[in-house]
Amino acid sequence: MEFIKEEIEDMSYSEPSRIKHEDTEEQTDSTEVKQQRMKLKEEECCKIKISRKKAKQLHTCPQCGKSFTAAASLSYHLHIHSGEKPFNCGKKIHASFNVKKHKKTHSDEKPYLCSFCGKGFSRLDNCKQHQKTHNEVRDHVCCECGKSFTAAAFLKQHQRIHTGEKSYKCSFCDKCFTQSGSLKRHERLHTGEKPYHCTQCGESFKHSSGLRNHLHIHSGEKPFNCDQCGKKFISSSTLKKHLTVHSGEKPHVCSYCGKSFKSLHSCKLHQKTHNEVRDHVCCECDKSFTKAYHLKRHQKIHTGEKPYKCSYCDKSFIQSVNLKAHERVHTGEKPYHCTQCGKSFTQSTTLVTHIKKHCSVSE
C-alpha cells in the first residue's frame, strides 16, 4: 500500500512539471511563428519598395533621357523642350509652383536678411545660399577637376562641361546649351526681347548686366579702376578694353588692309567698311550705318531724346560721351596729357591738335 501511495505522490508531483514544460514549448513555437510572420512582412515591404522605386524610374524624358520620380516633374520638364510656358505672370513660367516664387520678385518684401551684410532676400533658401559666400562654405566638389561650389545646383551645371551634355536647344536655330539661363539669353538675339528696363530713361537691355552697367551712367559711379593710370570705368569689360591701351596689344588684323585692332568686334566693324556693308538703315532719313548702336544713337536726333543729363546743370545730351566731355567743364578734369610738354586737356581732340603743333615745330 505504501509503495502504491508513493507512486501516486510521484505522479502528482511530475504532472504540473510536464504541463509547464508543454506550455513553454507552445510559447516557443508561438514566438517562432511571430518572427517568421514579421520576416515575411519585411520581405513583402521590401519588394513593394523596390517595385515602387522601379515604377518611379519609369518617368523618363524621351528627348534627353533624364529620369524623374514623379510624372508631374516629367510634365514640367517637357515644357523646357517644347518651349511652352503655360503659367503667365507677365513673364511666362513653366510650372505653377515657380509662379509663386517669381511673384515674390515683383513685391518689395524681403523678410530674410543676411546676418553678415544685411542684404535682404524674398526667399529663405536664397538667403542661406548667399550666407555661404561669407563663410566660404563650398561643400559641393566636382570629382573630375576638384572645383568646389556653394550649391548642388551649381555643381550640377558645372559637371555638364565634363559630360558635354547640352540639353537646352534653341527653338530658332541649332545651337544647344548646358544651362537654361544661357538658352534664354541666346534666344533674345532672335526675339529682340529686352526685359530689363531703366526706370530713369526708359532704355531697355537684353541682359541684367547691361542694365547694371547703364545705371552707373546715371549715378556717376565708376567702380572699376585701372591700376596703371587710375582711370575709372563703369564696367569690367570697359576696363579690360582700356588695359590694351597700356599693353599696346592689337591681336586682331583686318584681312583686307592689314590694320590691327584691340578687339575682334572692332576688327569686324572695320571690315564692313571695305565691304561697304551698312545694313542698319534709319527709317526716317535712310542714312545707313555699319553698327546697330550707331543707328540707335542717330535716331535720337529725330526723336529729340536726350537721356544723359548733367548732374551740375540743366543741360542734357544724346550721347554719354558728350555728357562726360561737358561735365569736365564743371569738374576741371583734364585726363588727356601731352607726353612731350606735360600739358593737359579736357578732350582728346584738343590733345591731337596740340601734338600736331609739336610736330610742325620739330619739322
C-alpha positions in Angstrom: 0.0 0.0 0.0 2.8 2.3 0.9 4.5 1.7 -2.5 1.3 2.5 -4.3 0.9 5.7 -2.3 4.4 6.8 -3.0 3.9 6.2 -6.8 0.7 8.2 -6.8 2.5 11.0 -5.0 5.4 10.9 -7.6 2.8 11.1 -10.3 1.1 14.1 -8.7 4.4 15.9 -8.4 5.5 15.2 -12.0 2.2 16.2 -13.6 2.5 20.0 -13.1 6.1 19.9 -14.3 5.1 18.2 -17.5 2.3 20.7 -18.1 4.6 23.6 -17.5 7.2 22.1 -20.0 4.5 21.7 -22.6 3.4 25.4 -22.1 7.0 26.6 -22.6 7.2 24.6 -25.9 3.9 26.2 -27.1 5.2 29.7 -26.3 8.5 29.0 -28.1 6.5 27.8 -31.2 4.3 30.9 -31.0 7.4 33.2 -30.9 9.0 31.5 -33.8 5.7 31.8 -35.8 5.6 35.5 -35.0 9.2 36.0 -36.0 8.6 34.2 -39.3 5.5 36.4 -39.9 7.5 39.6 -39.2 10.2 38.4 -41.6 7.7 37.7 -44.3 6.1 41.2 -43.8 9.6 42.8 -44.0 10.3 40.9 -47.3 6.9 42.0 -48.7 7.6 45.6 -47.7 11.0 45.5 -49.3 9.5 44.0 -52.5 6.8 46.8 -52.6 9.5 49.5 -52.1 11.6 48.0 -54.9 8.6 47.8 -57.2 7.7 51.4 -56.3 11.2 52.5 -57.0 11.2 50.8 -60.3 7.8 52.5 -61.1 9.3 55.9 -60.1 12.2 55.4 -62.5 9.8 54.8 -65.4 9.2 58.6 -65.8 11.9 59.2 -68.4 12.1 62.2 -70.9 12.0 60.8 -74.4 14.1 63.7 -75.7 17.1 63.9 -73.4 16.7 60.6 -71.3 16.5 62.4 -68.0 14.5 60.4 -65.4 12.1 61.7 -62.8 10.4 60.2 -59.6 7.1 61.7 -60.4 5.0 62.1 -63.6 4.3 65.8 -62.8 8.1 66.5 -62.7 8.5 65.0 -66.1 5.5 67.0 -67.4 7.1 70.3 -66.1 10.5 69.2 -67.6 8.9 68.6 -71.1 8.0 72.3 -71.2 11.7 73.1 -71.5 12.0 71.2 -74.7 8.7 72.4 -76.2 9.2 76.0 -75.2 5.6 76.0 -73.8 5.1 78.3 -70.8 1.6 77.8 -69.6 1.7 79.8 -66.4 1.7 83.6 -67.0 2.8 86.4 -64.7 3.7 88.9 -67.4 6.7 86.7 -67.6 5.9 83.2 -68.9 6.8 80.4 -66.5 6.9 76.6 -66.9 5.4 75.4 -63.6 2.7 76.7 -61.2 4.9 76.5 -58.1 7.5 78.6 -59.9 4.9 81.3 -60.4 4.6 81.7 -56.6 8.4 82.0 -56.3 8.5 84.5 -59.2 5.7 86.7 -57.8 8.0 87.5 -54.8 10.4 89.2 -57.2 7.7 91.8 -58.0 7.0 92.6 -54.4 9.5 94.7 -52.4 9.1 92.4 -49.5 12.4 90.9 -48.5 12.0 89.5 -45.0 15.1 87.3 -44.9 18.2 89.3 -44.0 21.8 88.2 -44.3 23.3 88.3 -40.8 26.7 89.3 -42.2 26.0 92.2 -44.6 22.3 92.9 -44.0 21.3 92.2 -47.7 17.6 91.3 -48.0 16.1 88.3 -49.8 12.5 87.3 -50.7 13.2 83.6 -50.1 14.9 81.9 -47.2 16.9 79.4 -49.4 18.4 82.3 -51.4 19.4 84.0 -48.1 21.1 80.8 -46.9 22.8 80.3 -50.2 24.1 83.9 -50.0 25.5 83.5 -46.5 27.6 80.6 -47.7 29.6 83.2 -49.7 30.6 85.0 -46.5 31.5 81.7 -44.7 33.3 80.5 -47.9 31.5 77.1 -47.5 32.0 75.3 -50.7 30.9 71.8 -49.8 29.9 70.6 -53.3 33.1 69.4 -55.0 33.5 68.2 -58.6 35.1 64.7 -58.7 36.5 65.4 -62.2 38.5 68.6 -61.6 38.2 69.4 -57.8 36.4 72.7 -58.3 34.0 73.4 -55.4 30.6 75.2 -55.2 28.3 76.6 -52.6 25.2 74.8 -54.0 24.5 71.4 -55.5 22.7 73.1 -58.5 25.9 75.0 -59.4 27.9 71.8 -59.2 25.4 70.0 -61.5 25.6 72.9 -64.0 29.4 72.7 -63.9 29.6 68.9 -64.4 27.9 69.3 -67.8 31.2 70.9 -69.0 32.9 67.5 -68.4 30.0 65.4 -69.8 29.4 67.6 -72.8 25.6 67.4 -72.1 23.7 70.3 -73.8 20.0 69.5 -73.2 18.7 73.1 -73.8 18.1 73.6 -77.6 17.3 76.9 -79.2 13.9 76.8 -80.9 15.1 79.2 -83.6 18.4 77.7 -84.6 20.5 74.6 -84.0 22.5 75.9 -81.1 22.4 73.9 -77.8 23.3 75.0 -74.3 24.3 73.4 -70.9 22.1 75.8 -68.9 18.6 77.1 -69.3 19.7 80.6 -68.5 22.2 80.6 -71.4 19.5 79.5 -73.7 17.2 82.3 -72.6 19.9 84.9 -73.2 20.7 83.4 -76.6 17.0 83.4 -77.7 16.7 87.1 -77.1 19.0 87.6 -80.1 16.3 86.0 -82.2 13.3 87.6 -80.5 14.8 91.0 -79.8 13.3 90.9 -76.3 14.8 93.4 -73.8 13.2 92.6 -70.5 15.5 94.8 -68.3 14.3 98.5 -68.3 15.9 101.6 -66.9 13.4 103.4 -64.7 15.2 106.7 -65.2 15.4 107.0 -69.0 13.4 104.0 -70.3 16.3 102.4 -72.1 16.0 98.6 -72.3 18.6 95.8 -72.2 18.8 92.1 -73.1 20.9 91.3 -70.1 20.7 92.3 -66.4 24.4 93.1 -66.5 23.8 95.6 -69.3 21.2 97.4 -67.1 23.6 97.4 -64.1 26.4 99.0 -66.1 23.9 101.5 -67.6 22.7 102.6 -64.2 26.3 103.7 -63.3 25.9 106.4 -66.0 23.0 107.9 -64.1 24.6 107.6 -60.7 28.1 108.6 -61.9 29.6 105.6 -60.1 32.7 104.1 -61.7 33.7 101.1 -59.6 36.4 99.6 -61.9 39.8 101.3 -61.6 42.8 101.0 -63.9 45.8 100.2 -61.6 48.2 101.7 -64.2 46.7 105.2 -64.7 43.9 105.4 -62.2 41.2 105.9 -64.8 37.8 104.7 -63.7 35.2 102.8 -65.6 31.5 101.8 -65.2 32.1 98.1 -66.2 34.8 95.4 -66.0 34.5 94.9 -69.8 35.3 98.6 -70.5 38.3 98.4 -68.1 39.5 95.3 -69.9 39.4 97.1 -73.3 41.2 100.1 -71.7 44.0 98.0 -70.4 45.0 97.2 -74.0 45.9 100.9 -74.4 48.8 100.3 -71.9 49.9 97.0 -73.3 49.6 98.2 -76.9 48.4 94.7 -77.9 46.4 94.6 -81.2 45.9 90.9 -82.0 43.0 91.2 -84.5 44.2 92.0 -88.0 42.0 93.1 -91.0 42.2 90.6 -93.8 41.8 93.4 -96.4 44.3 96.1 -95.4 46.3 94.6 -92.5 45.1 97.2 -89.9 45.3 95.9 -86.4 42.7 96.2 -83.6 42.5 95.6 -79.9 39.2 93.7 -80.1 37.6 91.3 -82.6 34.4 93.3 -82.5 36.2 96.5 -83.7 38.0 94.5 -86.4 34.7 93.1 -87.8 33.1 96.5 -87.8 36.1 97.9 -89.7 35.9 95.1 -92.3 32.4 96.2 -93.0 33.8 99.5 -94.4 35.7 97.5 -97.0 32.6 95.5 -98.0 30.5 98.7 -97.7 28.1 96.7 -95.6 25.8 99.3 -94.0 22.9 97.1 -93.1 21.5 99.3 -90.3 19.2 101.9 -92.1 17.3 104.8 -90.5 13.6 104.7 -91.4 13.4 108.5 -91.1 16.2 109.7 -93.4 17.5 106.5 -95.0 21.0 107.1 -93.6 22.8 103.8 -93.1 25.3 102.5 -90.5 27.6 99.6 -90.1 26.5 99.1 -86.5 23.1 98.9 -84.8 24.4 101.1 -81.9 25.3 103.9 -84.3 21.8 103.8 -85.9 20.2 103.9 -82.4 22.4 106.9 -81.5 21.5 108.6 -84.7 17.7 108.0 -84.3 17.8 110.2 -81.1 18.3 113.2 -83.4 14.9 112.5 -84.9 13.1 111.8 -81.6 14.8 114.7 -79.8 15.6 112.2 -76.9 18.4 113.4 -74.6 18.6 110.8 -71.8 22.0 111.9 -70.4 21.5 114.8 -68.0 24.3 116.8 -66.5 24.5 116.5 -62.7 25.8 120.0 -62.3 23.4 122.0 -64.6 20.2 121.5 -66.7 21.9 120.5 -69.9 21.1 117.1 -71.5 22.8 115.1 -74.2 22.1 112.4 -76.8 25.3 110.5 -76.1 27.0 109.6 -72.8 30.4 110.6 -74.3 29.1 114.2 -74.9 27.9 114.3 -71.3 31.3 113.2 -70.0 33.1 115.8 -72.1 30.7 118.5 -70.9 31.0 117.6 -67.2 34.7 118.2 -67.3 33.9 121.9 -67.8 32.4 121.8 -64.3 34.9 119.4 -62.6 38.0 120.9 -64.3 39.2 117.3 -65.0 41.9 117.1 -67.8 42.5 113.4 -68.4 44.5 113.8 -71.7 48.2 114.6 -71.2 50.8 115.6 -73.7 53.9 113.3 -73.2 56.2 116.0 -74.7 55.4 119.0 -72.6 53.1 117.7 -69.8 50.2 120.0 -70.8 46.7 118.5 -70.0 43.4 118.8 -71.9 39.7 118.1 -71.3 39.2 116.5 -74.7 41.2 114.0 -76.8 40.6 116.1 -80.0 42.3 119.1 -78.3 45.3 116.9 -77.4 45.6 115.6 -81.0 45.6 119.3 -82.3 48.2 120.2 -79.7 50.5 117.3 -80.6 50.4 118.4 -84.3 51.9 121.8 -83.2 54.9 119.9 -81.7 55.3 118.0 -84.9 55.3 121.2 -87.0 57.8 122.9 -84.7 60.2 119.9 -85.0 60.0 120.0 -88.8 
